């Protein structure tokens, strides 16, 4: 059974896409883009697309499971959770904040 921690780990796994994109950019910058290289590059991108579609499907399925099990119902916000946010909008009057 999945829990909020599984959900968090899946979110972190999805963020790895940026590392993969950096690797592809490095591959491109280090190679001549002839027809063979273009084909190789396209295969890498197609593979990345499939990989991340699978990761995001897994993430969304976990989210749906957690919602259906009510695991987000009892999440409470404590006033201390928002300490320091006033520093983000120093010029805005607190009464004007939404």
C-alpha positions as CSV (number, residue, x, y, z in Angstrom):
1,X,0.0,0.0,0.0
2,X,1.4,3.4,-1.0
3,X,1.7,6.2,1.4
4,X,2.7,9.9,1.4
5,X,6.4,9.0,1.5
6,X,6.1,6.8,-1.6
7,X,4.4,9.7,-3.3
8,X,7.3,12.1,-2.3
9,X,9.9,9.6,-3.6
10,X,8.1,9.4,-6.9
11,X,8.0,13.2,-7.2
12,X,11.8,13.2,-6.6
13,X,12.3,10.6,-9.3
14,X,10.3,12.7,-11.8
15,X,12.6,15.6,-11.2
16,X,15.6,13.5,-12.5
17,X,14.4,14.6,-16.0
18,X,16.6,17.6,-15.8
19,X,19.7,15.5,-15.2
20,X,18.8,13.4,-18.2
21,X,18.3,16.5,-20.4
22,X,21.7,17.8,-19.3
23,X,23.2,14.6,-20.4
24,X,21.6,14.7,-23.8
25,X,22.8,18.3,-24.2
26,X,26.3,17.2,-23.4
27,X,26.0,14.4,-25.9
28,X,24.9,16.8,-28.6
29,X,27.6,19.3,-27.9
30,X,30.3,16.7,-28.0
31,X,29.3,15.1,-31.3
32,X,28.9,16.1,-35.0
33,X,25.3,15.9,-36.0
34,X,25.5,13.8,-39.1
35,X,22.6,11.5,-40.1
36,X,23.8,8.7,-37.9
37,X,24.1,11.0,-34.9
38,X,20.8,12.6,-35.6
39,X,19.2,9.2,-35.5
40,X,20.9,8.4,-32.2
41,X,19.8,11.7,-30.7
42,X,16.2,11.1,-31.8
43,X,16.3,7.6,-30.2
44,X,17.5,9.1,-26.9
45,X,14.7,11.7,-26.9
46,X,12.1,9.1,-27.8
47,X,13.4,6.9,-24.9
48,X,13.3,9.8,-22.5
49,X,9.7,10.6,-23.5
50,X,8.7,7.0,-22.8
51,X,10.6,6.9,-19.5
52,X,9.0,10.0,-18.2
53,X,5.6,9.1,-19.4
54,X,5.9,5.9,-17.3
55,X,7.2,7.9,-14.3
56,X,4.4,10.4,-14.4
57,X,1.8,7.7,-14.8
58,X,3.2,6.0,-11.7
59,X,3.2,9.3,-9.8
60,X,-0.4,10.1,-10.8
61,X,-1.6,6.6,-9.9
62,X,-0.1,6.9,-6.5
63,X,-1.7,10.3,-6.1
64,X,-5.1,8.9,-7.0
65,X,-4.6,6.0,-4.5
66,X,-3.6,8.4,-1.7
67,X,-6.7,10.6,-2.4
68,X,-9.0,7.7,-2.5
69,X,-7.6,6.4,0.8
70,X,-8.1,9.8,2.4
71,X,-4.4,10.2,3.3
72,X,-4.5,14.0,2.7
73,X,-7.7,14.6,4.8
74,X,-6.0,15.1,8.1
75,X,-3.1,17.2,7.0
76,X,-3.0,20.2,9.3
77,X,-1.1,23.5,8.8
78,X,0.5,25.0,11.8
79,X,1.0,28.8,12.1
80,X,4.8,28.2,12.4
81,X,4.8,26.6,8.9
82,X,4.5,30.1,7.4
83,X,7.2,31.9,9.4
84,X,9.5,33.9,7.2
85,X,7.0,34.3,4.3
86,X,6.6,38.0,5.1
87,X,10.2,38.5,4.0
88,X,9.2,37.5,0.5
89,X,6.9,40.5,0.1
90,X,8.5,43.3,2.2
91,X,6.8,46.2,0.3
92,X,3.3,44.8,0.6
93,X,1.0,45.7,3.5
94,X,-0.2,42.5,5.3
95,X,-3.8,43.7,5.1
96,X,-3.5,43.8,1.3
97,X,-2.3,40.2,1.1
98,X,-4.8,37.7,-0.3
